[in-house]
């Protein structure tokens, strides 16, 4: 009894492991599909326009975006290969166990057939019954003969079932091996492309090293402008908070004192965390949130209170959730920014060429806010997007779906 319980327990563990492996494989396949789509988008958005001569600086930045995504793709494909290798090992073990079982069953079945052959005649079976010393013994012998016949039939059925399962596992094993070989070849191609992109980037960076001090200086000036602009956005948010708090006679702090209706909007905004749509229909993140090493000048750090998304020319920025236009900001010659309030949350859409909305206007999810600016010199169409909780900047990665 204990033996059967142990075998059942092992089968139960094996089933759970297989289910877990299947879930992991589906997750990796989805992640890989997403990365392949992302590389296609990068090629379409950042590398398709051959008519505009980009600076080496921009070329390196664009290449860095693609290199990072391809690096993830290689990692995910490696995980897929390792997972399939584990599955192959499990299948091979199961195939060996089943083969041993089938051999043993066939041996037992052969012995039964031989024994049955010696007493196969009807006369022999009748003699076996009639030689009984009592009716009770004859009845038991009759039952034995029936049970023996049923056992023979059952053994034959088990052999067929185990053989079919063995064939199925062999087919599955062959399929997994083919899949593994295909993934290995696919990864080899990705590795070659990845290495080529790395080498190209190194060559371009090598040419720029001579101008490193000048680049550091230019990046520093650009970062100061961005920091000043970010401070202006934060000042406007604080001013809006103070103004809202005056109307409700609430203390003037860094948090909104908002109406019950606006609170509901804020709660709904938070409830949709991780499911909010992109602020553009199609795009690629080329700069992440927070402090990070510059992709070209590695000795310099850059900081962002949001993310920068490269998108298609003529793309429109769109509201990620229902809200009210808080303000339309133009700061010292910069392109316009629109701030949208969602209860105690605010979203910022920066670098617009033209604006379609006005202050106080109510917006629906995915409603167009303005056209994203395309730089005529570089051909790049970029939107900077930020999320704030009151005046605190948040990483959009945790809020936007599949960012």
C-alpha positions as CSV (number, residue, x, y, z in Angstrom):
1,X,0.0,0.0,0.0
2,X,2.8,2.4,1.0
3,X,4.6,1.6,-2.3
4,X,1.5,2.6,-4.4
5,X,1.0,5.7,-2.3
6,X,4.6,6.7,-2.9
7,X,4.3,6.1,-6.7
8,X,1.1,8.2,-6.8
9,X,2.9,11.0,-4.8
10,X,5.7,10.9,-7.4
11,X,3.3,11.1,-10.3
12,X,1.5,14.0,-8.6
13,X,4.8,15.9,-8.2
14,X,5.7,15.2,-11.8
15,X,2.3,16.5,-13.0
16,X,2.7,19.7,-11.0
17,X,6.3,20.1,-12.4
18,X,5.1,19.6,-16.0
19,X,2.3,22.2,-15.5
20,X,4.8,24.7,-14.0
21,X,7.1,24.1,-17.0
22,X,4.3,24.7,-19.5
23,X,3.4,28.0,-17.8
24,X,7.0,29.1,-17.8
25,X,7.3,28.1,-21.5
26,X,4.2,30.1,-22.4
27,X,5.5,33.2,-20.4
28,X,8.9,33.0,-22.2
29,X,7.2,32.6,-25.6
30,X,5.1,35.7,-24.9
31,X,8.1,37.7,-23.7
32,X,10.1,36.7,-26.8
33,X,7.2,37.7,-29.1
34,X,7.1,41.1,-27.4
35,X,10.9,41.6,-27.8
36,X,10.8,40.6,-31.5
37,X,7.9,43.2,-32.0
38,X,10.0,45.7,-30.2
39,X,13.0,45.2,-32.4
40,X,10.7,45.6,-35.5
41,X,9.4,48.9,-34.0
42,X,12.9,50.1,-33.3
43,X,14.0,49.4,-36.9
44,X,10.8,51.1,-38.2
45,X,11.0,54.1,-35.9
46,X,14.7,54.7,-35.5
47,X,16.4,53.2,-38.5
48,X,13.9,53.4,-41.4
49,X,14.5,57.1,-42.5
50,X,17.7,56.9,-44.6
51,X,17.2,60.4,-46.2
52,X,18.2,62.3,-43.0
53,X,21.9,62.1,-42.1
54,X,22.0,61.5,-38.3
55,X,24.9,62.5,-36.1
56,X,27.2,59.8,-34.7
57,X,25.8,60.7,-31.3
58,X,22.2,60.0,-32.3
59,X,23.3,56.8,-34.2
60,X,25.0,55.5,-31.1
61,X,22.0,56.3,-28.9
62,X,19.6,54.5,-31.4
63,X,21.9,51.5,-31.6
64,X,22.1,51.3,-27.9
65,X,18.3,51.0,-27.6
66,X,18.4,48.1,-30.1
67,X,21.4,46.4,-28.5
68,X,19.7,46.4,-25.1
69,X,16.5,44.8,-26.5
70,X,18.4,42.2,-28.5
71,X,20.4,41.4,-25.4
72,X,17.1,40.6,-23.6
73,X,15.9,38.5,-26.6
74,X,19.1,36.4,-26.4
75,X,18.6,35.9,-22.7
76,X,15.0,34.9,-23.1
77,X,15.9,32.5,-25.9
78,X,18.6,30.9,-23.8
79,X,16.0,30.4,-21.0
80,X,13.7,28.7,-23.5
81,X,16.6,26.4,-24.6
82,X,17.4,25.5,-21.0
83,X,13.8,24.8,-20.3
84,X,13.4,22.5,-23.3
85,X,16.7,20.8,-22.3
86,X,15.1,20.0,-18.9
87,X,11.9,18.8,-20.6
88,X,14.0,16.5,-22.9
89,X,15.8,15.1,-19.9
90,X,12.5,14.4,-18.2
91,X,11.1,12.8,-21.3
92,X,14.2,10.6,-21.8
93,X,13.9,9.4,-18.2
94,X,10.2,8.7,-18.7
95,X,10.9,6.8,-22.0
96,X,13.5,4.6,-20.3
97,X,11.2,3.8,-17.4
98,X,8.3,3.0,-19.8
99,X,10.6,0.8,-21.9
100,X,11.6,-1.2,-18.9
101,X,8.0,-1.5,-17.8
102,X,6.9,-2.7,-21.3
103,X,9.8,-5.3,-21.4
104,X,8.7,-6.6,-18.0
105,X,5.0,-6.7,-18.9
106,X,5.8,-8.5,-22.2
107,X,7.9,-11.1,-20.2
108,X,5.1,-11.7,-17.7
109,X,2.6,-11.9,-20.6
110,X,4.8,-14.4,-22.4
111,X,5.0,-16.6,-19.3
112,X,1.2,-16.4,-19.0
113,X,0.8,-17.4,-22.6
114,X,3.1,-20.4,-22.2
115,X,1.3,-21.6,-19.1
116,X,-2.0,-21.1,-20.9
117,X,-0.7,-23.1,-23.8
118,X,0.0,-26.1,-21.7
119,X,-3.6,-26.1,-20.4
120,X,-5.3,-24.6,-23.5
121,X,-7.5,-27.6,-24.4
122,X,-11.1,-27.6,-23.2
123,X,-10.5,-31.2,-22.0
124,X,-7.6,-30.0,-19.8
125,X,-9.8,-27.3,-18.3
126,X,-12.7,-29.7,-17.7
127,X,-10.3,-32.2,-16.1
128,X,-9.0,-29.4,-13.9
129,X,-12.6,-28.8,-12.8
130,X,-13.8,-32.4,-12.5
131,X,-10.8,-33.5,-10.5
132,X,-12.0,-31.2,-7.6
133,X,-12.6,-32.9,-4.3
134,X,-15.7,-30.9,-3.6
135,X,-18.2,-28.6,-5.3
136,X,-16.7,-25.6,-3.4
137,X,-13.2,-26.4,-4.7
138,X,-14.6,-26.8,-8.3
139,X,-16.4,-23.4,-7.9
140,X,-13.1,-21.8,-6.8
141,X,-11.2,-23.4,-9.7
142,X,-13.9,-22.1,-12.1
143,X,-13.5,-18.6,-10.6
144,X,-9.7,-18.9,-10.9
145,X,-9.9,-19.8,-14.6
146,X,-12.1,-16.8,-15.3
147,X,-9.9,-14.4,-13.3
148,X,-6.8,-15.8,-15.1
149,X,-8.5,-15.1,-18.5
150,X,-9.4,-11.6,-17.4
151,X,-5.9,-11.0,-16.1
152,X,-4.4,-12.1,-19.4
153,X,-6.8,-9.7,-21.2
154,X,-5.9,-6.9,-18.8
155,X,-2.2,-7.5,-19.2
156,X,-2.5,-7.3,-23.0
157,X,-4.5,-4.0,-22.7
158,X,-1.8,-2.5,-20.3
159,X,0.9,-3.5,-22.8
160,X,-0.9,-1.7,-25.6
161,X,-1.6,1.4,-23.5
162,X,2.0,1.6,-22.3
163,X,3.4,1.0,-25.8
164,X,1.1,3.8,-27.2
165,X,2.3,6.2,-24.4
166,X,5.9,5.2,-25.2
167,X,5.4,6.1,-28.9
168,X,3.7,9.4,-27.9
169,X,6.6,10.3,-25.6
170,X,9.1,9.4,-28.4
171,X,7.3,11.7,-30.9
172,X,7.1,14.5,-28.3
173,X,10.8,14.0,-27.5
174,X,11.7,14.2,-31.2
175,X,9.6,17.4,-31.6
176,X,11.3,19.0,-28.6
177,X,14.7,18.2,-29.9
178,X,13.8,19.8,-33.3
179,X,12.5,22.8,-31.5
180,X,15.7,23.1,-29.4
181,X,17.9,22.9,-32.5
182,X,15.8,25.6,-34.1
183,X,16.1,27.9,-31.1
184,X,19.9,27.3,-30.9
185,X,20.2,28.3,-34.6
186,X,17.9,31.3,-34.0
187,X,20.1,32.4,-31.0
188,X,23.3,32.0,-33.0
189,X,21.9,34.4,-35.6
190,X,20.9,36.8,-32.9
191,X,24.3,36.6,-31.2
192,X,26.0,37.4,-34.6
193,X,23.8,40.4,-35.2
194,X,24.3,41.5,-31.5
195,X,28.1,41.3,-31.8
196,X,28.0,43.2,-35.1
197,X,25.9,46.0,-33.5
198,X,28.3,46.1,-30.5
199,X,31.3,46.3,-32.8
200,X,29.7,49.1,-34.8
201,X,28.8,51.0,-31.6
202,X,32.4,50.6,-30.3
203,X,33.8,52.0,-33.6
204,X,31.5,55.1,-33.5
205,X,32.2,55.6,-29.8
206,X,35.9,55.4,-30.6
207,X,35.6,58.2,-33.0
208,X,33.7,60.3,-30.4
209,X,36.2,59.7,-27.6
210,X,38.4,62.5,-29.0
211,X,35.5,64.9,-28.5
212,X,34.6,63.5,-25.0
213,X,35.1,66.7,-23.1
214,X,33.1,68.7,-25.6
215,X,30.3,66.1,-25.4
216,X,30.4,66.1,-21.6
217,X,30.0,69.8,-21.7
218,X,27.1,69.7,-24.1
219,X,25.4,66.9,-22.1
220,X,25.8,69.0,-19.0
221,X,24.2,72.1,-20.6
222,X,21.3,69.9,-21.9
223,X,20.8,68.3,-18.4
224,X,20.7,71.7,-16.8
225,X,17.9,72.8,-19.2
226,X,16.0,69.6,-18.6
227,X,16.4,70.0,-14.8
228,X,15.2,73.6,-15.0
229,X,12.2,72.5,-17.1
230,X,11.4,69.7,-14.7
231,X,11.5,72.2,-11.8
232,X,9.1,74.4,-13.6
233,X,6.7,71.5,-14.0
234,X,7.0,70.7,-10.3
235,X,6.5,74.4,-9.4
236,X,3.3,74.5,-11.5
237,X,2.0,71.3,-9.8
238,X,2.7,72.7,-6.4
239,X,1.0,75.9,-7.3
240,X,-2.0,74.0,-8.6
241,X,-2.1,72.0,-5.3
242,X,-1.9,75.2,-3.3
243,X,-4.7,76.8,-5.4
244,X,-6.9,73.7,-5.0
245,X,-6.3,73.6,-1.2
246,X,-7.2,77.3,-0.9
247,X,-10.6,76.7,-2.4
248,X,-11.3,73.9,0.1
249,X,-9.6,75.8,3.0
250,X,-7.2,72.9,3.4
251,X,-3.6,73.4,4.6
252,X,-1.3,74.4,1.8
253,X,1.0,71.3,1.7
254,X,2.4,69.2,-1.2
255,X,-0.8,67.0,-1.4
256,X,-4.0,67.7,-3.1
257,X,-7.1,68.4,-1.1
258,X,-9.6,67.2,-3.7
259,X,-13.3,66.7,-4.0
260,X,-14.9,63.3,-3.4
261,X,-15.4,62.9,-7.2
262,X,-11.8,63.6,-7.9
263,X,-10.8,61.1,-5.2
264,X,-12.8,58.5,-7.0
265,X,-10.9,59.3,-10.2
266,X,-7.6,59.0,-8.4
267,X,-8.6,55.6,-6.9
268,X,-9.7,54.4,-10.3
269,X,-6.4,55.6,-11.8
270,X,-4.5,53.6,-9.1
271,X,-6.7,50.6,-9.7
272,X,-5.6,50.5,-13.3
273,X,-1.9,50.5,-12.4
274,X,0.0,48.3,-14.9
275,X,-3.0,48.4,-17.3
276,X,-2.9,52.0,-18.5
277,X,-2.4,52.5,-22.3
278,X,0.7,54.0,-23.9
279,X,0.6,57.8,-24.4
280,X,1.3,57.2,-28.1
281,X,-0.2,54.5,-30.3
282,X,3.2,53.1,-31.3
283,X,6.6,53.8,-29.8
284,X,9.9,52.7,-28.3
285,X,11.3,53.8,-24.9
286,X,14.7,55.4,-25.6
287,X,15.3,56.9,-22.1
288,X,14.2,55.4,-18.8
289,X,13.1,57.0,-15.6
290,X,15.6,58.1,-12.9
291,X,19.4,58.5,-12.8
292,X,21.3,56.4,-15.4
293,X,24.6,56.3,-17.2
294,X,24.6,58.1,-20.6
295,X,24.4,55.5,-23.4
296,X,27.2,57.3,-25.4
297,X,29.4,59.1,-22.8
298,X,29.7,56.5,-20.1
299,X,31.5,58.9,-17.7
300,X,28.4,61.1,-17.5
301,X,25.1,60.4,-15.7
302,X,21.7,61.7,-16.8
303,X,18.5,62.1,-14.9
304,X,14.9,62.0,-16.0
305,X,11.6,62.3,-14.0
306,X,9.8,60.4,-16.8
307,X,10.5,58.4,-19.9
308,X,11.3,59.4,-23.4
309,X,9.4,57.5,-26.2
310,X,10.5,57.6,-29.9
311,X,7.4,57.3,-32.1
312,X,6.3,57.6,-35.7
313,X,6.2,61.0,-37.5
314,X,2.8,62.7,-37.3
315,X,2.1,60.7,-34.1
316,X,-0.3,62.2,-31.6
317,X,0.1,62.2,-27.8
318,X,-3.0,60.8,-26.1
319,X,-4.4,60.8,-22.5
320,X,-3.7,57.6,-20.7
321,X,-6.8,58.0,-18.5
322,X,-9.8,60.3,-18.0
323,X,-8.9,63.6,-16.5
324,X,-8.9,67.4,-16.7
325,X,-6.3,69.5,-18.5
326,X,-4.5,71.3,-15.7
327,X,-2.3,73.6,-17.8
328,X,-0.6,74.0,-21.1
329,X,3.0,75.0,-20.5
330,X,5.6,76.6,-22.8
331,X,8.9,77.2,-21.1
332,X,11.7,79.4,-22.5
333,X,11.5,78.4,-26.1
334,X,10.8,74.7,-25.4
335,X,8.0,72.9,-27.2
336,X,4.6,72.8,-25.3
337,X,3.8,70.5,-22.4
338,X,0.3,69.5,-21.3
339,X,-0.4,68.5,-17.7
340,X,-3.5,66.4,-17.1
341,X,-5.0,65.9,-13.6
342,X,-6.5,62.5,-12.6
343,X,-7.6,63.1,-9.0
344,X,-4.4,63.3,-7.0
345,X,-2.3,62.0,-9.9
346,X,-0.9,64.1,-12.8
347,X,0.4,63.0,-16.2
348,X,2.7,65.3,-18.3
349,X,3.1,65.1,-22.1
350,X,6.2,67.1,-23.2
351,X,7.6,68.1,-26.6
352,X,4.5,68.7,-28.6
353,X,4.4,70.5,-31.9
354,X,0.8,71.6,-31.6
355,X,-1.8,71.3,-28.8
356,X,-5.4,70.2,-29.4
357,X,-6.7,70.8,-25.9
358,X,-7.2,73.8,-23.5
359,X,-7.0,74.3,-19.7
360,X,-10.0,73.0,-17.8
361,X,-11.1,70.6,-20.6
362,X,-12.3,67.1,-19.6
363,X,-10.5,64.3,-21.4
364,X,-11.4,60.7,-22.1
365,X,-8.9,57.8,-22.1
366,X,-6.9,57.8,-25.4
367,X,-8.3,61.2,-26.4
368,X,-5.7,63.1,-28.5
369,X,-3.8,65.9,-26.7
370,X,-1.5,67.2,-29.4
371,X,0.9,66.3,-32.2
372,X,4.4,65.1,-31.1
373,X,7.2,67.3,-32.4
374,X,9.6,65.9,-35.1
375,X,13.1,67.3,-35.1
376,X,13.8,68.4,-38.7
377,X,17.6,67.9,-38.2
378,X,17.5,64.4,-36.7
379,X,14.2,63.2,-38.0
380,X,13.4,61.9,-34.5
381,X,9.8,62.2,-33.1
382,X,10.1,62.0,-29.3
383,X,7.6,62.4,-26.5
384,X,8.6,62.8,-22.9
385,X,6.0,61.3,-20.6
386,X,5.8,61.6,-16.8
387,X,3.5,60.6,-14.0
388,X,3.3,62.4,-10.6
389,X,1.5,61.5,-7.4
390,X,0.8,65.1,-6.2
391,X,4.3,66.6,-6.8
392,X,6.3,63.3,-6.5
393,X,7.5,61.8,-9.9
394,X,6.7,58.1,-10.4
395,X,8.3,55.6,-12.7
396,X,5.8,55.1,-15.6
397,X,7.1,51.5,-16.1
398,X,5.0,50.3,-13.2
399,X,1.9,52.0,-14.6
400,X,1.8,51.6,-18.4
401,X,0.8,48.2,-19.9
402,X,3.8,46.3,-21.1
403,X,6.2,49.2,-20.9
